[in-house]
Amino acid sequence: MKKINVIITVLIFSLFISCKKDILTENPKTLVVEEFYNTNGQVEAALASIYTPIRGQLAGWMIGAIECQTEWGAGISGATNFDGHKTMQGLDAVPSNNIVPIWDNLFLGIRNANLVIKNTPNGKELTTDAKNRYIGEAKFMRAFIYFQLVKSWGGVPLYTEVNMDKTSGVAKSTKDEIYKLIVSDLKLAETNLPDNAPLLGKPSKRIAKAVLADVYFYMGMYSDASQKADEVIKLQRYSLEKVTVSDDFNKLFGIGATSPEEVFYLKFNTQNPSGLILFTQQITTPWFGTSGFGIFTWFKESKYFSEWDDKDLRKRFNWYEDPKAANRFLAGQTAFPQKGVTLISPKKYNNPTATIAAFDLPVYRYADILLIYAEAETRANKAPTANAVEKLNMVHRRAYGYDPMVASPVDFKLSDYNETSFIDLVVKERGYEFQFEGKRWFDLVRSGRVNSVMKTYIDRDVAAKHLLWPIPAIEFSLNEALKPSDQNPGY
């Protein structure tokens, strides 16, 4: 993380509302910390500066790199920036350098959050309620960012409002220490945030509950995770978007999409576009008005795709046959035949007439909450429950075009499953539900299934060191508190 000194000037951004949807957009201004954070407008502008570096990385390089580490994303070669992710033997020089901006921007967001947390209490024209609300939002975002860091890197340097101006840097904290701060921040946010977010893309009490459920889920605190997810469900503020044909999923992922399923999305528009579409779309595609990077070509005969039920509408929504796609699978591996295959490409986030990607990034939607509950409840009880099965069935019914709230011919039955087989089912369903949303790799790692899944579907062994990304080498030069032994194992 770059040297921090709150005495010098900082980058602050202004806030406006787009004509199509509420969204945070920033214009840089140079302001001295002591002269800022005194009015509502000033603090809101400072809060806006937290979102910019996060949106830019999550809806672009970070999710692109994470999706390359899935069984449907690890096949194609010729993309030097991503081959280190796809081979699953740890990151070599090229991808290691490419994750440096991800690291830097996540810590930039944390720095900006810390500035709000530290300076807002001194605001001369702010009410106590306003101060609490602003600090709650900043702590929500700090927790959210650290959650992304801990999943990808494990333990990292822990910067807070207390030590943020320590110019020599701070030592690496453990995963447990990072999670302790995350939980503390989210609990405060759950208390201080408003019931309803003032703008789309901002947090509220119930969004804090949703993220806390996911955090407990990844921590292995399954009773707490199921309880918190159940709190969100019982609020009855969200519902699954109904789908009858595959294109109906554009209500969730299309340009300008709004849905009762949206919990927390990172917001974009044509003035502030997303880069994710460039990573998911093929070089030549009928599904977007400009070329993508073409890093996710797959083939119809692959085990993962061939065993996926053709009646599942998500399959047709996410993928299309692509006769123009290049056949560039990683050489020398039997899982990737060089001929005799039908190539397919992603078409999620599609808009054939658009040349600017204004798609919002679905970070959390109601399907997340239902599936977190289904798995966490099962793990907590050491067996599936009727309620856990029903939550899974709601998502599964919708995938086949049925009403999520009404029993259907595709329902799973409680009597057919034990703890292990039902968790396998939920993890598999999450794989179908959240393609290109940056969840699958972490699901496989946290559930201990990454090696078996990759061996089964792409005949690839996963190196132990590949489960975490390396701390950037430049961080060891800039942060005097880091020791060589703080590098993640194997790097």
Disulfide bonds with the S-S distance in Angstrom:
none
